[in-house]
Amino acid sequence: MQPVQGRHTAALQHRLPRRVSATGSGSMRSQSARSDRPLLSRRNPLARIASYVTEFFEQSTLHGLRYMILEKGNYVEVALWTVALVSSITGATLLIGGSWKRFQNNPTVVSLEKDFRLWNTSFPSATMCFDRRLDNNKAYDYIAEKWGLQDNSTEDYMQFFKFVEIVANATYSSLKPFKEFARNSTFNKIDMLDLADRVNTNIFFRATVFDTSMAINFTEALTELGICYSYSAVLARYLPVRKNTPIEPFEPPQCNFLNSLCYARVEDLQGPVKYFLHSPYEIPDSASKPFTVHSRQERDTTVRFLETVADPALRQLSKRQRRCQFFNEGKKPYPVYSYNLCMMTCRRKMAVRYCGCAPFFYGDRGDGVKTCDVDGMACLADYGEKLIELREEDPEADCRCYHSCEEIRYTTDRNFERSWSYPVPDNIRFRWAIELYSKTRLKRSIIFTFSDLLVSFGGTAALFLGCSILTFVELIYFFTLRLVCAVRKGSGKSRNL
């Protein structure tokens, strides 16, 4: 006869394996039944969706989801986990949205550099326009060829001569005289750009530049100020007066801190001029402020400059992100880009909007825009001042002109004028120079790259949700490819998952 304690121990050992085995077999039968049951196989659509989402919650690596579907759990516990998960998703969304907004709107930084002894700075260019661009002898020949008039004392000749002079000197500020010739078929048939080119004054000059090894000449350029001449300018070569003019490569002379003086002088000009000092990669427009030189006068201008350079990695960003544009990122009708060139394009579009045509001093850029005849120029006379004062902020214009990523801004340091009278020879000359070098410059760089954006996304998701990029891959997979397979299996179209 066994002791009581022995009998109890034997009974316990006899019953325990049965319960474990029973429990295990029940669980296995439950799992087997669950696995044998095809996904989304129930007839009720809502029940099928609920079943599929429940399975996702059970298997997902996203923290907290499995605790929200406890069949016999405490409702308070489920509610707390739901609040915690929603709060985490909200916080992660806000931070991720902030990182994305920063990457789109403010990923760059402008820093200050001071290693000025190592810099080379492009020498400033000068664009010169004659006050009176008409050559009287050329005008006489043109009138005789075009209209057969050779007697310059007749009233008809004076009328034609006045028209030729108006065309030769046409700018946005001198359009009102065109109204006198409006609605006249004789003048409307004239190619005004060809006329302005044929009667334009020939340029004669003598130039001296600090770098005697460079053979620099004036380049004829078609601008909003008419036909002008640019000295040591790269951009001017992309604004030819005549079509199919070859663009020759050119590198402007360079100045540095070790140069005692960077200068250029132009003299022996045949008439009063207006000149503009600007970057070699820029061109003056209607809003630019000129220096003037009259007969028996000399002007000496020295400038200070502030240069901005750009990190080459900046090209990885879009124009909207960096809020600037490189020189070689031009758009039709121009193959290159500058701020003034963009504003010129904007004025051209506004002119087309106002009068249906573009002034002839823009030339034919091959974009199908109609060139104004005399009636069109007379129409634009009412908008001349408005076009000159055009700003990129004007909502009507919608210019969207970015500044150049690499640019040089010049400010006048000293502007000296000297005049003389007879019997001194009638000479016109001007000189410009850099005497004081800037010891600082600005540099545009990326401070928040795309890699930084990904790291920010991953860190935020890991902090708030305890997940990685594989969790999002799993989410996409579960509700795309796996969902399609489950639907096909549930509908009997496929026997295998």
C-alpha positions, 0 to 999 in steps of 0.5 A: 500500500502506497503512502498518500503523498506517493499516490498524489504524486503519481496521480499528478504525474499521470494527469499532467502530460495528458493536459499538456498533450491535450492543450498542445493538440488543441492548439495545433488543431486550432493553428491547423484549422486557421492555416487550412482556412484560406485568407479572405474566404468568408462571404461577408466582405467586412469580415474578410477584411477584418480577418486579413487586417487582424492577421497583419496586426499579429505578424507585423514588426511595427511595435504595438499593433499586436496588443490592439487585437487581444481577443480576451485582453483588457479593454483599458489596455487596448485603449492605452496601446491605441492612444500610444500608437496613434500619438507615436504615429502623429509625432513621427509624421510631424517630424518627418514632414518637418524634415521634408519641408526643410529639405525642399525649402532650406537645404542650403547655407551661405557661409563666409570665406576669408582666404582672399589671397587664393582667389581669382576674380573675373575682371568686370566687363563694360557694355557701351551704348552710343547716345545716338546710334544713327550713322547719317551716311548709312541712313542716306544710303538706306533711304535711297535704296528702300524708297528711292529718295535722294534729295534730303531737303524734301519733306518726304525725305525728312519723314523717312529720315525721322523714322529711321532715326527712331528705329535706330535709337529704339528702347523701352523709354523711346517708343512714343514717337512710333505712334506718329507712324502707326497704321501706315502700311509703308512703314509696317512692312519694314524689317526694323532689326535689319534697318537698325543694324544697317544704319548703326554707327561703326565703332572705333576705339583704342583700348588698353587692358592690364593683361597685355597678353589678352587680345580683347575686343568689343562684342556687338550685342542686341540688348533692351538698350538697342545695339550695344558693345560689350568689352570682356563679356561672356554673355554678350556672345550669346546675344548676336544681332545677326542670326547664325553668328558663331559663338566663340569661347572666351575666358575673361581676364582674372584679377587677384590680391597680388595685382596692384591694379586691375584696369581697362581704358577705352578712348578715341570714341566717336560720340557720347556714350553710356556705359555699364559695369557688370559681371562678365556673365551678366548683361545690362537691361532697361533697369540698369543705371549707366555712367555717361561720357560726353564730348571732351570728357573723361570718366574714371570709375573704380569699383568694389565687389562682393563675389558669391561662389557655389559648391559643385554639389549644389547642382544635385538640388533643384532650382527651387530648392537652392533658389539660384541658377547656374550660368549654363542652365539657360532655357529657350530662347537663351542657352545661358542664364543670368538674372538680367537675362531672365528679367529681359525674357519676362519683359518680352513675355509681358510685351506679348501679353500687352500687344501680341508681339515682342519688340524687334530689339530682342531679335528672333529667338526661334520660339514662334513669337511675333516681332512687332511692326510699327503698330505693335511698337506704338501699342507698347509705347503705353506700357514702356515705363511699366515694363522698365520698372518691372519687378520679379515680385509683380504678381501680374508678371510672374517672372520667377527669376532666381539670382545666379548661384555664382555672381559678382556684384559691383558697387561704385567706389570712386567716380571721377569726371574730368572735362576740357575745352577747345583747343584740346582735341575732341576725345571721349574716353573712360576707364574702370578699375578694381583698386581695393580687393574684398577680403571676404566672399560668400559661398553657397553650400548644401547643409542638408543633403538627401542622405541627411534626409534619409537618416532623419526619416529612419531615426524618427521612425525608429524613435517613435515606432521602433521600426526600420525601412523593412517594416515599410517594405513589409507593409507595402508587400502585405497590402499589395502582392500578398493581398492579391494572392489572398484574394485569388486564393479566397475566390478559388482562382489559385490553390497556392499562396 
